[in-house]
Amino acid sequence: MIKKTQIALSVALLAAGAAHAGSFNNGGFESGDLTGWTTGAGYWNTANMADLTPANYLPGGAYYNAAYGVHDITNVGGVDAITGLSTVRYGNHAVRTNNAVNNYSVSLIQQKVTNYSGTSINFSWAAVLQASHGATDSDNFTITLTDNTTNSVLTTISYNSATNGAIFSQTGSWFYTKWIDETINVTAGHDYTLSLLAADCPYGGHAGYVYLDGFGTVSGGPGDTTLPEPASLALVGLALAGVGLSRRRKAKAA
């Protein structure tokens, strides 16, 4: 009986693993930190937009320098000092990548999700960019979603202070957006990489930063947390209960 129950437990665990599909870990930063996210940092002083690729600013990258990175967790009730914007979109926390200090800094956050469980990736962003130079040498940000299964870039959201669009407003020398909700349709079961890079201008004179929140399978929520699915937990629970019952029967028989 013990062997049979152990086999049942193994099957249940395998089934639970198969049933559990991937989602964003700490997608809304609700743990109050950057758990689940890879952070990158460095400097940009080349005035070459091609250098602003995530790989250059991850550990080991050509321009990586952890001292330049700024990734601040924000709290509900807070407001941006320049725009008066709420610093949280959903839930209790969000993150601000880069800041208002103009010092060549580049800040990056990235997360890879395998076997994605949803059919859309949802998130919110709000940008604050200081008026500066031209289209290739101004403070800027870029959000990139890559389908690793098909090796294709699905979405690129990119703005700088010289080519800001109609979605931006202005206060003093700063351009900014309100919170913008994004929904990107994807294929369930594929693997994805989501990256956001925010950079000052390459001359150390102008700054740019972005708020992020609510990365998840559902729009308008505080983000995924990568908890096991109830069905998976039930399978494991039943198997464990079976092991306990089998042991009690064996003990009585002895």
C-alpha positions in Angstrom: 0.0 0.0 0.0 2.9 2.4 0.8 4.4 1.8 -2.6 1.1 2.5 -4.3 0.6 5.7 -2.3 4.1 6.9 -3.0 3.5 6.3 -6.7 0.3 8.3 -6.4 2.1 11.1 -4.7 4.8 11.1 -7.5 2.1 11.2 -10.1 0.3 14.0 -8.3 3.5 16.0 -8.0 4.2 15.6 -11.7 0.6 16.5 -12.6 0.9 19.6 -10.4 4.1 20.6 -12.1 2.5 20.2 -15.5 -0.6 22.0 -14.5 1.3 25.0 -13.1 2.0 27.5 -15.9 4.3 30.5 -15.6 3.3 34.0 -14.7 5.1 37.1 -13.5 6.8 36.7 -10.1 6.0 39.8 -8.0 4.5 41.4 -11.1 3.1 44.3 -9.2 6.0 44.7 -6.8 3.6 43.9 -4.0 6.3 42.1 -2.0 7.7 45.6 -1.4 11.0 44.8 -3.2 12.3 43.6 -6.6 12.0 39.9 -5.9 11.7 38.0 -9.2 13.2 40.8 -11.3 16.7 41.1 -12.7 18.2 44.6 -12.4 20.8 46.2 -14.6 22.6 49.5 -14.6 25.3 51.5 -16.2 26.0 54.8 -18.0 25.4 56.2 -21.4 27.8 58.7 -22.9 28.1 57.7 -26.5 25.0 59.5 -28.0 24.4 56.3 -29.9 20.9 54.9 -29.4 22.1 51.5 -30.6 24.1 51.1 -27.4 21.0 51.3 -25.3 20.2 47.5 -25.5 19.4 45.6 -22.4 22.3 43.2 -22.8 24.8 46.0 -22.4 23.4 46.9 -19.0 22.9 43.5 -17.4 25.8 42.1 -15.3 28.7 41.3 -17.6 27.4 43.8 -20.3 29.7 46.3 -22.1 28.4 49.3 -20.0 27.3 47.6 -16.8 28.0 49.5 -13.7 25.9 48.8 -10.6 26.7 52.1 -9.1 24.5 54.0 -11.6 21.3 51.9 -11.1 18.3 53.4 -9.4 15.2 51.2 -8.7 12.9 52.6 -6.1 9.9 50.8 -4.8 7.0 53.3 -4.3 4.1 53.2 -1.9 0.4 53.9 -2.3 -0.4 57.5 -1.4 2.9 58.8 -2.8 3.0 61.4 -5.5 5.7 62.3 -8.0 7.6 65.5 -6.9 7.7 66.9 -10.4 4.3 66.0 -11.9 2.0 65.3 -8.9 1.3 61.9 -10.4 0.4 59.0 -8.1 3.4 56.8 -7.8 1.3 53.6 -7.7 -1.2 52.4 -10.2 -2.6 49.3 -8.6 -2.2 47.7 -5.2 0.2 49.0 -2.6 3.5 49.3 -4.6 5.1 50.1 -7.9 8.7 50.7 -9.0 10.4 53.8 -10.4 13.3 53.0 -12.7 16.0 55.7 -12.9 15.3 59.1 -11.3 15.4 62.9 -11.7 19.2 63.2 -11.2 21.0 63.8 -14.5 24.3 61.9 -14.3 24.5 59.7 -17.4 22.7 56.9 -15.6 20.8 54.0 -17.2 18.6 51.7 -15.1 17.1 48.4 -16.3 14.7 45.8 -14.9 13.9 42.6 -16.7 12.0 39.4 -16.1 11.8 36.1 -18.0 8.6 34.0 -17.8 8.5 30.4 -19.0 5.4 28.5 -20.1 3.3 31.6 -19.8 -0.2 30.9 -18.5 -2.2 33.8 -20.0 -3.2 35.0 -23.5 -2.2 38.6 -22.8 0.6 40.4 -20.9 -0.8 43.5 -19.1 1.1 46.3 -17.3 1.1 50.0 -16.7 3.7 52.7 -17.1 4.1 56.4 -16.6 7.1 58.4 -17.9 8.8 61.6 -16.8 11.4 63.0 -19.3 13.3 66.2 -19.1 13.5 68.4 -22.3 16.9 68.1 -23.7 18.5 67.4 -27.2 17.6 65.6 -30.4 16.0 62.3 -31.3 19.2 60.3 -30.8 20.8 61.9 -27.8 17.9 62.8 -25.3 16.9 61.1 -22.1 14.6 58.2 -23.0 13.0 54.9 -22.2 12.2 51.6 -24.0 10.0 48.7 -23.0 10.6 45.6 -25.0 8.6 42.3 -25.0 10.3 39.4 -26.7 8.8 36.0 -27.5 11.7 33.7 -26.7 9.9 30.7 -28.2 9.7 32.2 -31.6 12.7 34.5 -31.1 10.7 37.6 -32.2 10.1 41.0 -30.7 6.4 41.4 -30.1 6.3 45.0 -28.8 8.6 47.9 -28.4 7.4 51.0 -26.6 10.0 53.8 -26.9 9.9 57.5 -26.3 12.5 60.3 -25.7 12.1 63.9 -24.6 12.7 65.2 -28.2 10.1 63.0 -29.9 7.5 62.7 -27.2 4.0 62.3 -28.6 0.5 63.5 -28.0 0.2 61.3 -24.9 2.7 63.6 -23.1 2.0 66.8 -21.2 4.5 69.3 -20.0 5.3 71.0 -16.7 8.2 73.4 -16.7 11.1 71.6 -18.5 9.6 68.2 -18.1 7.4 66.1 -20.3 5.3 63.4 -18.6 2.4 60.9 -19.2 -0.4 59.8 -16.9 -0.5 56.1 -16.1 -1.0 54.2 -19.4 -2.3 50.6 -19.3 -1.0 48.2 -21.9 -2.4 44.9 -23.1 -0.3 42.8 -25.4 -1.9 39.6 -26.8 0.4 36.6 -26.6 0.4 32.9 -27.1 -0.1 30.8 -23.9 2.7 28.3 -23.2 5.4 30.4 -24.8 8.4 31.9 -23.0 8.8 35.7 -22.8 11.3 38.3 -21.7 10.1 41.8 -20.6 12.7 44.5 -20.3 12.5 48.2 -19.4 15.4 50.5 -19.8 15.4 54.2 -18.7 18.3 56.5 -19.5 19.5 60.1 -18.9 20.9 62.0 -21.8 24.5 61.1 -22.7 25.9 64.4 -21.7 24.9 64.3 -18.0 22.6 67.3 -18.3 19.0 65.9 -18.5 17.2 63.0 -16.7 14.5 60.6 -17.4 12.6 57.9 -15.4 9.6 55.6 -15.6 7.1 54.1 -13.2 6.0 50.5 -13.7 3.2 48.5 -12.2 0.7 45.6 -12.6 2.6 43.0 -14.8 0.3 40.1 -15.1 -2.2 37.9 -17.0 -5.1 40.2 -16.0 -5.6 43.8 -16.8 -6.3 46.3 -14.1 -4.9 44.3 -11.2 -1.9 44.5 -8.9 0.1 42.0 -10.9 0.8 38.3 -10.8 2.5 36.6 -7.8 3.4 33.2 -9.3 1.4 31.2 -6.7 0.6 27.5 -7.4 -2.8 27.0 -9.0 -5.5 25.7 -6.6 -5.9 22.6 -8.7 -2.2 21.8 -8.4 -2.4 22.3 -4.6 -5.4 20.0 -4.4 -3.6 17.2 -6.2 -0.6 17.4 -3.9 -2.8 17.7 -0.8 -4.8 14.6 -1.7 -1.6 12.6 -2.4 -0.1 13.7 1.0 -3.3 12.7 2.7 -3.1 9.3 1.1 0.4 8.8 2.4 -0.7 9.7 5.9 -3.6 7.3 5.8 -1.5 4.5 4.5 1.0 4.9 7.3 -1.7 4.9 9.9 -3.1 1.7 8.6 0.3 0.1 8.6 0.9 1.2 12.2 -2.4 -0.3 13.3 -1.6 -3.6 11.5 1.7 -3.8 13.3 
